[in-house]
C-alpha cells in the first residue's frame, strides 16, 4: 500500500482524527485522518482504494478489541477518525446521484449503534444511482414499516453488527412480511450470513456494499 494510505490506516487504528486532536499523545501535531484523506484524494488515489485503507485500519481495531488490547473509548476514537476521513469520500460516492434507479431504505436494526458499515453501504448505493433513505441506527421494526408504507416501491436494507441484535433483524423481517409479504429485503453486517438470511426469510444477503449494488441493479434491470 502507498505510504499515505498506510498512514491513513494507522490514523484509523490509533484514532487520530485530525492534526488538532491531542489523541493519541504520541501523534501530537501530526496529520490525522481528516488531512490525510484529503491529501490522498489530491494525490489522485481512488476513493475505493482510500476506503480500503480505512477499513483495513478498522479491522485491526476490531481484532485488538476482541483480544482485550483496546477498549470502547479507543474504538470510539477510531470511529471518529473514520468519520472524519469518510466526509471527504462522500462526494465521490454520491456523484452518481443524478440518475435514480430506485429507492433504498436502509437502517441499523434496533439496539445496534454501529453505523460505519451501514453508512458505507448507503454511500455506495447512492453513488450507483439510487435514492437512499437512511433511517440511522437503533431503528425499530415499526420505523422500517412506516417508511415502506410511505414508499411502497422501495427495497429495504437492514444492517446488524452485534450477534445480540441479529434477533431484531429477524423481528423486523417478520413484521414487514406480515404486512407486506412481497417486500424485497436485503440484509448484511459482520455477523450476518447467507444461512441467517434464509432462516429469517429475507431476500438477499450481501457481505459487502458491492454485492448489495449488484443485487439492486439486477432488480432494476
Ligand atoms: Co462495537 N463491536 N460494540 N463498537 N465494534 C464490534 C461489532 C465487535 C465485533 C468487536 C469485537 O468484539 N471484536 C463486537 C460485537 C461482538 C458480537 O456481537 N459478536 C462489538 C461490541 C461487543 C460492541 C459493544 C457491545 C461494546 C461494549 O459496549 N461493551 C458496543 C455495542 C453498542 C451498541 O451497538 N448497542 C459497541 C460499540 C461500538 C462503538 C460505539 C465504540 C463503535 C461503533 C461506532 C459507529 O459505528 N459509529 C464500535 C466499533 C467501531 C466496532 C468495530 C471495531 C468496528 C465496526 C466497523 O465499523 N467495522 C467492530 C469490530 C469489527 O467489526 N472489526 C465492533 C468497519 C465496517 C466498514 O465494517 O460494519 O462490518 P462493517 O460493514 C461492512 C460489512 O459488514 C457490510 O458492508 C460494510 C462495508 O464493507 N455491511 C452490509 C454492513 N451492513 C450491511 C448491510 C447490507 C450489506 C452489507 O445490506 C443491507
Boltz pocket constraint, residues with backbone or C-beta under 6 A from the ligand:
constraints:
  - pocket:
      binder: B
      contacts: [[A, 55], [A, 58], [A, 59], [A, 61], [A, 62], [A, 63], [A, 65], [A, 66], [A, 72], [A, 75], [A, 76], [A, 78], [A, 79], [A, 106], [A, 111], [A, 112], [A, 113], [A, 114], [A, 115], [A, 116], [A, 117], [A, 118], [A, 120], [A, 121], [A, 156], [A, 157], [A, 158], [A, 159], [A, 160], [A, 161], [A, 162], [A, 163], [A, 164], [A, 186], [A, 187], [A, 188], [A, 189], [A, 190], [A, 191], [A, 206], [A, 207], [A, 208], [A, 209], [A, 212]]
      max_distance: 6.0
